[in-house]
């Protein structure tokens, strides 16, 4: 079954860094416009960063200057590099992939990020 699988979450101190990965299992991620979202406990899911069909990366204000999406098409992976992490970055992080020819996307199951001292 084709799916997206996130990994790389964990516990990190404020000011630290994490790199999340999203693997396409049965999916060729270079055919997909990718995005990262997050959801804190008791809150709705919010956009972190989103790739356009043309491959441009757009970042939400919460991520600008701190987070970066990167691709490794050879490994069929998409990363979210997160630097200068804050406690308010704590939450479940999800990747979403949308075929460039479609409006319908698929979600991974998420990876938990905890930023705490």
Secondary structure, 3 states (H helix, E strand, C coil): CCEEEEECCEEECCCCCEEEEEEEECCCHHHEEEEEEEECCCCCEEEEEEECCCCCEEECCCCCCCEEEEEECCCCEEEEEECCCCHHHCEEEEEEEEECCCCCEEECCCEEEEECC
